[in-house]
Every structure is written in C-alpha cells, then in structure tokens.
Amino acid sequence: MSTISNVKELHSSLSELQTSALLSVDHALAELSWIRTRLYDPDAGLTDTECNALVEQEAAVLQAVGAAKAETFETIIEKFALLSGELCKTNVPGPVRLLAASLCSDVTDFLNA
C-alpha cells in the first residue's frame, strides 16, 4: 500500500473518530440540558431523593462531556501530527514544514493548558 493510501486511510479513520466524539459531546450536552431543565424547574415537584439522583446524573454527564471533548482534541492533535509528518517527507519548503510543526505544537500546548 502506498504512503498516500496510508495517509488517506489514517485521515479517514481520524475524521470518523472526531465525528463520533463530536456526536458524543452533542448527546451528552442534550442529556445535560434535560437534567438541568428538570432539576431547576420550580414546578417539577421533585423529592429530595429525585433531586439527589439528578445531581448525580448531572455530574456523570459533565464527566462524559469532558471525556468526549478530550477525545475530539486528541484527534485534532493527531491530525496536525500527521500533517507535520507528511510535510517532512515531501519536497515542501522548510518554512512550510516549520509552520506545520509550529501549529502542531501550538495546538498541543493550547489543549494541554
């Protein structure tokens, strides 16, 4: 299999992972919205037990949102690394390769901050 095919396949896989992670974020945020709507509705008539259960669900969903976002960011970092690596293998001017490496480093630093 050629290098181009490998890169296309890897990029496709990373894009699928990113789409899946973004859908996970959307789903978790929708669930969070539902929980908060019930939790903060003064007319809901919730018992203390029901409120506690919703608070626990809210905490779990917030963790799920964070995990899904982390997966999305990790995929973005991998795409930048792929770009940087592939540019190093081609006859691209040094400044372009340096820019790609710098972008990859900046994104990594930003996401780890």
C-alpha positions in Angstrom: 0.0 0.0 0.0 1.4 3.4 -1.0 2.2 6.1 1.5 -0.6 8.3 0.1 -3.1 5.5 0.6 -1.9 5.0 4.2 -2.3 8.7 4.9 -5.7 8.8 3.3 -6.8 5.8 5.4 -5.4 7.3 8.6 -7.0 10.7 7.9 -10.3 8.9 7.2 -10.1 7.0 10.5 -9.2 10.1 12.5 -12.1 12.0 10.9 -14.5 9.2 11.8 -13.2 9.3 15.4 -13.6 13.1 15.5 -17.2 12.9 14.2 -18.0 10.2 16.7 -16.6 12.2 19.6 -18.5 15.4 18.5 -21.7 13.4 18.4 -20.9 12.1 21.8 -20.5 15.7 23.0 -23.8 16.7 21.4 -25.6 13.8 23.0 -24.1 14.4 26.4 -25.0 18.2 26.2 -28.6 17.3 25.3 -28.8 15.0 28.2 -27.3 17.7 30.5 -29.9 20.2 29.3 -32.7 17.7 30.0 -31.3 17.1 33.5 -30.9 20.7 34.3 -34.3 21.6 33.0 -35.9 19.1 35.4 -33.6 20.0 38.3 -34.1 23.7 38.1 -37.9 23.7 37.3 -39.7 25.0 40.4 -42.9 23.4 39.2 -41.4 19.9 38.9 -42.2 18.9 42.4 -39.1 16.7 42.9 -38.4 15.0 46.1 -35.0 15.2 47.8 -34.2 11.7 46.5 -35.1 12.7 43.0 -33.0 15.9 43.2 -30.0 14.0 44.5 -30.3 11.4 41.7 -30.5 14.3 39.1 -27.4 15.9 40.7 -25.5 12.6 40.5 -26.6 12.2 36.8 -25.5 15.8 36.1 -22.1 15.1 37.5 -21.8 11.9 35.4 -22.9 13.7 32.3 -20.4 16.5 32.9 -17.6 13.9 33.1 -18.9 12.3 29.8 -18.8 15.7 28.1 -15.2 16.3 29.3 -14.2 12.8 28.1 -15.8 13.3 24.7 -14.2 16.7 24.3 -10.8 15.3 25.2 -11.2 12.6 22.6 -12.0 15.3 20.0 -9.0 17.3 20.9 -6.7 14.3 20.8 -7.9 13.6 17.3 -7.1 17.1 16.2 -3.6 16.8 17.7 -3.2 13.5 15.8 -4.3 15.2 12.5 -1.8 18.0 13.0 1.0 15.5 13.7 0.0 13.6 10.6 0.2 16.8 8.5 3.5 17.7 10.0 5.0 14.3 9.5 3.8 14.1 5.9 5.1 17.5 5.0 8.6 16.5 6.3 8.5 13.6 3.8 7.8 15.7 0.8 9.6 18.4 -1.2 8.0 21.3 0.6 9.9 24.4 1.5 11.4 24.4 5.0 9.2 27.3 6.2 6.1 25.4 5.4 7.3 22.4 7.3 8.2 24.7 10.2 4.8 26.3 10.1 3.1 22.8 10.3 5.3 21.7 13.2 4.7 25.0 15.0 0.9 24.7 14.5 1.0 21.2 15.9 3.0 22.4 18.9 0.7 25.4 19.5 -2.4 23.2 19.4 -0.9 20.7 21.8 0.1 23.5 24.2 -3.3 25.1 23.9 -5.1 21.9 24.6 -2.9 20.9 27.5 -3.2 24.3 29.2 
